[in-house]
């Protein structure tokens, strides 16, 4: 226990740091996301990113993590890469750099210029592919944070929370989120990003056939939605509506309206329709709710930000 005066002192110190130029948030490579939050993901918070499979949540996470030490001086990163080995993350990074598919990059006849990775090698970015139970991961995160002094900002990403070891899905998720929240309160220099899934509720016909806001993801669409929603400071639900809203005839012999609650499904680039990925900030503890958009170019592991006002 601590007296309230300690919290008052900490707040005064934080305000003084802001006056001296300290950023309120962890800058991401996406200006549209930064502007909707606190000049980036708010520091010392938990962010959950959820989506159906193949939407780009791992791409979003890794792009944020790889850019974090560059955009935010004195920042160290740990990625729990539970869905794929660390070398696959590097393949994705090269795919983004060279604007090539990972399949083409891994053609034995193609020689990769590895000098492109020299700057990346100098960054304080670490990976853990083994994971473990919620308690094991907690101990690993605690150990990692303590490797650095309190002036170093720490970003920890978990890809993917459903792959944490444990027999009971609900219990392990409750345990994981509780332990991460404990770390957030214990270390004021640490921030966390958790990847999770959306369930199939967003695909229900009664929602797809609606033209309005029922198309948009809600907290009940998150796997273990209540647990993650309550513990997170920011929740971003990613959605690619063009995957299930199109111009095909439906059972009522009417065409779906080619819109997504008033927003388009595609953006044109060189005469080609590029699917739009929408990031619904369905919870922002200090920032409120909003929507951002990216052009989906996942074949190159890229999400290119798009201004909703200009499409």
N, C-alpha and C positions, 0 to 999 in steps of 0.2 A: 504494500500500500504506500501511496505517496500523497503528500498534502497538495491541495489544489494550487498552491502558489507555484509548485514545480511546473504544472501545465501552463500557467500564466507566463512564466519565464520562457518556456519553450516557444509559446506563441509569439511573444515579443521578439525573440531571436529570429524566428521564421520571418516575421514581418520586416525585420531589419535586413535580412538576407535578400528578400524580394526588392527592397529599395536599392540594394547594391548590385542588382542585376541577376540574381538567381532566378532561373526559369521555374515556373509553377509546375511544369510537366516535363515528362520525358519525350523529347521531340522524336517523331516518327518520320519516315521518308514521304509521308502523305500530308500535304498542307491542308487538304480538306478535312482530314481527321483531326489534325492538330487544332484547327480553328474551332471545331465543334466541342473540344474538350478544354483542358487548361493548358493551352499552348503545347499540346501533346497529351499523352496518358498521364493523369495526375500521379505525382510521386507518392510513394509509400501507400499504394493501394493494390487491390486485386482486380484484375480485368479478366472477364471470361469472354472468349470468342467461340461462338457455336454456329454450326452449319450442317447441312446434309453432306454426305460424302461427295467429293469431287468439285466442291464450290470454290476452294482456294484458301481455306483457313490456315493450313500449314504454310502456304506461300506468304500469307499476311504475317504470320508469326515470325517466320525466318527473315523476311525482309525487314521487319522492325528490329529483330535481334541483331542482325548483321550490321545495321545502320546505327544502332544505339551508341556504341563507343565513339563513332565518328561524329555524330550530331550532338552528343552529350559528353563533354570532356570528363575524364575521371569516372568512367562507368565500366563496370565489369559485368559479363553476361554468362549465365549458365543455362544451357538448353537440355532438358530431359527429352532426348530423341527416342521415344518409346515405340514409335510407329515405323521408323526406318533407321538404318545405321547412319552414323555421322558422315560416311563417304557419300551417301545419297543426298545429304544436305549440300555437300560441296558440288555434286553434279548439278543440283538445281541452281546453285549460285552461278556456276559456269554457263548453264543454259540461259540464265538471265543476262549475263555479261555479253555472250556471243550471239544472242537472239537465235539460238538453235535448239532443237529438241534434244533431250538427253539421249535419245536413241541415236541421233546423228553424231552427237559428241562421242559416243562410245563405239562408233565405227572404227575398227582397228586401223583402217587406212587414214584416219583423220588425226593429224598431229596437233595436240592442244598446246597453246602458248601458256605455260604455267606461270610465266612472269605476272600474269593478271592476278595471281593469288598472293603475290608477295606482300601487298598492303594488308590483305586479310590476315596473313600469318602473324603480323605484328600486333593484332588487336587482342585484348584480353577476353576472348570468347572461348568457352569450354563446353564440352558435351558429355552427357552421361547416357549410355545406351542400355544400361542394365536395369535401371529403375528399382523395383521392389515393392514392398508393402508401403502403405501410407506412412508408417512410422520410420521405415528405412529411408524413404525419400525425405522426410522431415529432418532426419539426422544428417543426411548428405547436404541438404540446403543450409542447415545450421552451421555445419563445418565449413562450407564454401563461404558463407557470409563472414565468418570469423577470420578467414584468411586475409581480409582487407581491413583497413582502419575505418572508422566511422565516417570519414570524409569521402570515401569512395561510394558512389551510387551503385547499387546492385540490381540487376534485372534477371529474373528467373522465369523461363518459359517451360511449360509442361505440355508436350505433344505425345501422348494424348491422355487425358485424365481417365478415360475408360480402360486404359491398358495398365493401370496401376494394379499390382497383385492383390488378390483377395477373393474369397469365394462368394461373399454376399455383396452384390453391387451397391445396394443402398447404404449398408454400413461402411463400406470402404470409402464411398464418396463423402459421407458425413464425417468420417475420421480425417480424410485428406483435407477437406475444406476447413475443418476446425483447427488442424495443425498449421495450415498455411496462415490462417488468421492470427494464430498465436505468434508466428514469426513476424508478421506485419507489425504487430503491436510491440514486439520485442526489439526489432531493428528498424529504426525510423529511416534508414537509408535504403531499405529493400522494397522492391516492387515485383509483382507477380502477374504473369499471363497464363491462364489455363485454357486449353482447348477442350471443347466438348462437342457433342452432336446435337442436332435438332432431331426430334422424333418425326414421325410421318404425319402428324396432325395437320401440318401446313398443306399437305397434298390432298386433304379430304375434299371431295367434289363440292360439298356445300360451301366451302371456302374459295375454291378455285373459280367457281361460277360467279362469285361476288365481284363487283367492280371496285368496291371501296376498300376500307382499311382492314377488313377481315382477311385480306390477302397477306397482310404484314405479319411477321412472326411476333409471338407474344411469349411471356415467360413460361407459360404452360407448354410451349413447344420445345423447351429445353429438356434434354435427358436429365432426370433428377432436378427438374426445374426449380422447385422451391428451395432446395438446399443450395444450389449454385447462385440463384438469384439473391437470396438473403445475404450470403457471405460476400458477394462481389460488390465492389464500388462502382464498376462500370461493366455493363453487359452489351456486347455487340453481336447481334444475330445476322449472319450473312445469308443472302438469298439470291439465287439466279432464277427469276420468275420465267424467263423464256424457256426453261427446261420443261415446264408443265403448262404454260399458257401459250397457245399458238393459234393458228388459223384453221386447225382441223375442226370438222364438224363434231359437236358433242351430242349426247343422247337426246337432246331436245331439238336436234336438227337446226341449231342456231350456232353462229360462229362466236367464239370467245372474242370479247373486245380486246384489241391488241393494246392493252395498257395494264398498268400495275398500280391500282389505286391512284390513277391520274399521272403516273410516271411511265416513261417508255420502256420497252423491253430491250431495245438495241440502240447503239450509237453507230453512225456511219463513219467508216474510215476507208478512204480510197475506193468508194463505191461498194464496200462490203459491210454487211451488218455484223457488228461485234456485240456479243451478249454483254449486258450490263450486270454487274454484281452490286447488289445493294447491301450496305452495312447499316443495319438498324440499331442505333444506340437506344436500346429499350430500357436501360437504366443508367443514369449518371448521377451518382449521389450528390455531387456538387455542381454538375453541369447541365442537368436536364436531358431530355430525349431529343433525338434528331436523326437525320438520315444522310449518309454519304454514299457516293457511287464510284465504282471503278469499271473500266473496260476490261473484260476478261480475256487475257492472252496467256492462259495457263500452259499452253504448249511451250512457252518460253519462261514459264514460272514468273509471270509478271502480272501485276494488277496496276493498271495505269489510271491514275485518278481522273475523275470527270466531274465538272461542275454541273450540278443538277439544274442550276439556273440557265445554263447554256444549251440544254438538250431538249 
